[in-house]
Structure formats: C-alpha cells, structure tokens
Amino acid sequence: MLVLVLVEEVVALVLLAAVTVLAGLLVEVDVGSPHIKFVEEYLSAYKIPQAIKLCDGTWSVFIIEVIDRYSGAHNHHFLLEFIKRVGAHYATDRRPLEFILDLLDINVPKLFALPEKTDKGYVVAVEVQGNLSTFVQEYIHLNALTSDLLQRMNKIMSSISLQLDDFQQLIVTVLQKEVIPELRVLQSGERSAQEVLSTASTKLQKDLSWTKALNLQQKFCWGIVATCCQKTSTSITTDSCDWDQSCDYIVTKLSQIYSSYCNGKKLPESAWVLTNTLPQDIVSLHSDDVCMFFEWVRKLQTVLSDWHKQIFDKDWNYDDILLYASKQAKLIQIGHLVDPKAVIIDPEEIKELMNDYLQLFEKVNAHFIKYIPSNRDAKYSKLPQILYQYGVLFPPNFTKHLILPGEKASPIGKQLLVNPLSPCTTGLFQPPGQNISLQATKGLTMTELTLLTEQLDQFVKPLLDHMDMLVFFSLHQCEIFNNYLHLQLKKECTVEQPLPLHPSVRPSISFSTLRALPKQEGPKEEGVSLQILARALNTTRKFLAKLIQGTAKYSEIIAEGGMLTLESINIEAEFNTLATFFATGELAPQVSSNEGLKAICSMLELFQYTSFHIPAIHGVCQQYNLEGCLNDPSLKAVVRLAEEVERSRANLTPLEAVGKMQCVKNSLYHKKPGSYSSLGLFPAVANSAAFFQFVRDMRFDDEKGQVAFGQQYQLITAQLQHEEYNENVLNHLYAAYKFILPFMDSKQNFNTLMSKVTSLDVSGGLKQLETVNSNINLIRLWFSRAEVRAVKHNVC
C-alpha cells in the first residue's frame, strides 16, 4: 500500500511539473491552445493507480495548479472527464461509497466555480456544474449508494463547515436531493432514515439564528426539510385524516420546527396561524426551501381547521369518525405544534358522535328492512318492495348512499365504507338472521344520514298505524287481503283523481286494476300516494276485523269487482294465514276467538263445493249415464243442497254454512276424511269421453276386461320398447286406465263411486288423461293389432 501511495504521489508531481512547464510557456492560453490539448490528452491517457485517493493533498495541489494556469471555464471540461474516470476506477475497485466521500473532502476552492454572470464563460460553467450533478446522481443510483449514504448522513451534516467551496456545495446539494429518504423509507421505521430528518429538525429547533441568515449547514438541513415537505404535500388533504398513518413521523418532526420558531419569536397563540403573506423575516431569507416549509405549515393549519369544522358540521362518514378516533391523540398533538387552538376536541364528543351515527343508521335499517318482531326467524322484506306492490313509488334519492340486502354496489358512486356498521345499537332493530343489514357508501356523512332519517320519518308517517299489516302480508301471501286492498285502492283512486302510474312500476298482477292515465307532457312519473294507500289500508283493517268476527258479507270477502274467484284460491291456506295474523294480537282486544273465522272458512268452502265440485260430480254421472249414482238418494240430496245454497247464497249465514258443509262432506266422503285433491278427477274424466268409450268398446270395463287389458298392455310394451315417445304414452295410459276405471260400473251407488275415487292418489296431477285423450287413435291402433295377434295365438 505504501508503495502504491508513493507511486501515486510521484505521478502527481510529474503531472504538476508538466503543468508548471506549460504554464511558463504561456501567460494566457486560449481554448484551443495545443498546451491545453497536451494536458487533456495526457490525463485521458493517464493510467490511474490502484487505491487512488482523490482527496489527497497531492491531487488537490495538481488540480489547483491546473485551474490557476487555465482559468477559463471552457478548460474545465477535461477535469470533469478525468473525475469521471477516477469514479469509474473507484467502482471497479469496489469503493464507490469512498469516492463520494472523497469528493466531499477535496479542498479546491475554485473547482467548477461560477464566474460572474457577465463573464463570457458563465453559461459554460453552469453547464459543467450541471454535468457534474448529473454524474454524481447517476453514480449514486448506479452503485446503489442511497442506503449507505443514509447511514453516514448525520456525520456528513456534522462535517459541513461554514466555508464550503463551490465544488463541495455542489456535491452536498446532490446528496441533499438524492439521498433524502423516500416517504416509504421513513414510514418503514428505517432508523438511519429517521435519524437524518431528526438531526435536521433538532439543529433547526436549537439554533434559531437561521431566521436572520442561513449558514451552509442550515441550508443543508432546510434542504432536507423542504424535500420532506414536498414528499408529503399531496398526502395532506381535507378528504381524510388517513395521511397521519402514512407520514406521521415526518409531520411530527416538521411541526416541531414550526413550534420552536413561534416560541422563539414569542408569538401569541393567535399569531401562530399563517396568513396569505409569509412572515417578513422568512421572506427576507430568499430561501425557496424555507418558504416551501412555511407554505407546508400553512396548508397543514388549513387542513386541521377544516377537519375541526367538518366534525362539528357533522360532515364525516363513519370511516372518517373511526379513523379520527383512533388517531385523535396524535392529531391533537400535531395541532398544538402548529396551531394551539386547532383540533381541540374532547374525546367524549367523538364517542358521542359515533354513537349518534350508529343510532341513526339503526333507525334507517328499521325503516328499510321489515320483519315480524314476534317471529324474527322468518323471512324479511324491504320497504321499497312492499310499497311497489301497491303502486307507490319509492323516492330514489333515499337509497343514494345505501345498498339494500341482496343488491350489489354500483361501480360508480357506490364505494362502500371500509368499517362495517352495526345496525343494532339500542334494540330498535333486531334483524331476522345474521348479516341482514343495509350497507352504507362513503357518501353517507353524518349530515346525509340525519337528513335521510328525517325524510324517512316523514315519508312513512301516513302508514305508521298500518305498517304491521303491510309487513305481515308482504311476508305471507293472502289473496283475500290483496284482492280487497286493491279493490279499495281502485275505489280511492276513482273518488280522488288518480295519479299517473308509469307502466314500469305498475305491478303486472296485483295492481292491474289501477290503469295508468294518458301520459302528460314532460317526464313526470308518479304512483299512488301514501295517503290513498293509508285510507285503503284503514278500510281493509276494518274488513279483517269483521272477517274474524264472522260478520263480513260474502260479497266483501270475494271483493266484488276484483279478480278473486272461489275456484282460484286455497281456502284452507288463506284462512290459516289470516288466523296467524290475528293470533299475533294486532287486532286485540277486538277479537276474542277465531270461531267466526272458522265459520266464514266453512262458508267459502261450501260455496266452492256447491258452485264447482258438486256440479262437476253430478255432470260426470249424467255424461256417462251412471244410473246407480243418479238414482241414489245421497247424490240427489247433495245436489239439492247445492242448488238451495246457490239460490240463497247472499242470505246464508256463516253458522248455517258450517252445518251444510258437514252434510256435504258426509255425503261425498261417507263420514270418512276425504282427499280434497281427488275431486279434481271429475273435471278431468268429463274431458275424457274418447278414452271412456275406448275402454267400453274394448270391454276392459269389468274384472275380466282388466285382465285382458293387462295382457295386451304387456304385449304392446314389449313391441314398442326403446321408442321414447311411445313409452311415454304407454306409461300415461296405464295410470289413466286406473283413473277412468271407477266410472265404468253404471250400476254402482254413489257411496261406492266416491270410495273408489277418494282412494286414488292423484297428487301427481292428471296429465295422464290429457296425454291419452290426445293420442287415442294411436292407442286404438296398438290394441287392435295386439288383439289380432292374441286371436292368432289362440287359434294356433
């Protein structure tokens, strides 16, 4: 190593001697001087020794001599190229960090110095400085020196003297801009990175002499501060206080500088807030870095003030409130550093704000999601859907910031809150099952939520006395209720000029009785008003009370003018639903028992038998001349009873209907529980005359005929196997034969016929008879061929 150093010094002395000789030849040398060319060529050809130290005194003397002899800025290009070559040698020798540190230690005051602006070489000198800065920046990045330099940055700052020459200031400036850690490095807790900012902040806090004039070390510190201000400026906004999570450390350290400045100047608290004009002592420094910091402080003060205002204006959503609550202590601390009067909010106020938000959200859930409180395990419904059934248009602005259960967020304007909201705070809302709740978007601020709650309260006010009934029957289908309610709506809309009801929101079935008026000019689209619906519900509630008490008229029950017919409803299911509704106590104390309900149920069931089932039974007996049944006193009695009921239907009381219904059941089912679904066989048989005649013609109508049918059926099945269509017809044929067989004995009495019919299982439907009737010609052909084969077989 000693030998290498000696060799290096000898070489430098040789270079120095060469320069001295050249200098003696010319007092002033032009740009294109051959002597300069000689030095430049010599340096470019010079073999850089191993372990070179560019900051050694010998090299400093050499560079000073060159600068003194060739002072023109044009002549410094070759020195820059030489330094670049030396830097490459350091890198090859795996000492790139040492090269940067050696550059800082070079003591050559005039190296790459700028002349006066009026000097003809000023532009060239600026260019050289720019090239040097670019070279150092690229060198740092190329050799990944940022982290290593960070670890030595505090030492570098401490070593910055007050008499840095132009070259050293240039290197320091590059380090200041390129090595100041990125925001993510500071946030990651990188110790060396945080120490850099901490050291700069501490120096500026302890020594306030910078308020009068900046020395070199302070300029460097302010460069660090300005860089950090620039990196965090875009993160500090009034949209959210989430910035303190990403750059908390930086904001704290920078805020401490401003606090020290204000305390050092002994400013009153009212004077801490910066105005549009920066303090005069700051402006007089003529430092862009210092001005950038004070502009950053002014922005921070504005943001903190806006947050304070937003909280008391209730203009935050739930995410903002939770985030502020979690960061409140830190934000208050930072607020005190830049403005003692900013963000002074009692934590209890934030807690109260959170509770108010959740309570309002619970009320909104209770408005939108409807269920039966006594049966919360059942289904739920949604208010817009309930009202939609009756033509009421739900204001679309009510769901502007909400997502209802079962719906998906729209990609535009429907960004959901990150933190889930509990819809159950006070017990007002206890949803059926789990995860049944509204979802809120980021636009649901406290102001919006308060307004929405008030609007919903006002909107549903006309329906409050009837909401229980609406909710129950939205979750339990009841045609009697729906039919009567829609009839009342029709009447109300006739009395009061009906509102235009747009076809897109008119229910296709349940509200077809309300016709849309001709469309008026303009895009106005309105539905039934809540006042009309409330009046219709009030009338319906009174009707239900009469219904359960057994005093409702038949015409009221079927809602004459509506769409309800006895044949179209399941009476047992309908009245089970009504009984469930009454059992919840909504009409108590009006209702003490459900005897009246049972009586009306019997009346409706009786009408269904007398107007539909009994005529169908009698008609089949007449159609197929079932003499035994037609002459049977039991059938004659039940037909006579049906005719009497139909004649006196309007005057029939529910209690009379109970006794008559019992007589009908005894006649049809012979005092045994019957199958209601089996009665549907009679209309199907009435439409099966062709098949009935086929069975008679083929003599399949007695016990011997049943055996013959079975034999021929097996032959046909064997012949037609693997033919999908034929197999389907054959399968239906066998079932249809079982259905038609009870009607083949014309001598049997009525009780025997009904016993056979009620013993059949027709729960799977009666499609078999339809299939056979539509393919009767094909079936006749099959059996004709089978009969011929059977005859030939017997002959043989």
Salt bridges, closest charged atoms under 4 A:
GLU65 OE2 - ARG69 NE 2.71
ASP68 OD1 - LYS110 NZ 3.94
GLU81 OE2 - LYS84 NZ 3.63
ASP93 OD2 - ARG95 NE 2.97
GLU98 OE2 - LYS53 NZ 3.05
GLU98 OE2 - ARG95 NH1 3.03
ASP102 OD1 - LYS53 NZ 3.14
GLU178 OE1 - HIS141 NE2 2.76
GLU182 OE1 - LYS231 NZ 3.19
GLU195 OE2 - ARG191 NE 3.07
ASP281 OD2 - LYS265 NZ 3.10
GLU295 OE1 - ARG298 NH2 2.44
ASP313 OD2 - LYS309 NZ 2.83
ASP319 OD2 - LYS442 NZ 3.11
GLU348 OE2 - LYS351 NZ 3.62
GLU448 OE1 - HIS401 NE2 3.74
ASP457 OD2 - LYS363 NZ 3.34
ASP457 OD1 - HIS367 NE2 2.66
ASP468 OD1 - ARG541 NH2 2.68
GLU492 OE1 - ARG535 NE 2.94
GLU496 OE1 - ARG535 NH2 2.76
GLU525 OE2 - HIS502 NE2 3.19
GLU526 OE2 - LYS524 NZ 2.53
GLU556 OE2 - LYS546 NZ 2.97
GLU595 OE2 - LYS598 NZ 3.86
GLU605 OE2 - LYS665 NZ 3.67
GLU627 OE1 - LYS747 NZ 3.31
GLU646 OE2 - ARG649 NH2 2.56
ASP697 OD2 - ARG780 NH2 3.34
ASP701 OD2 - ARG696 NE 3.52
GLU770 OE1 - LYS767 NZ 3.42
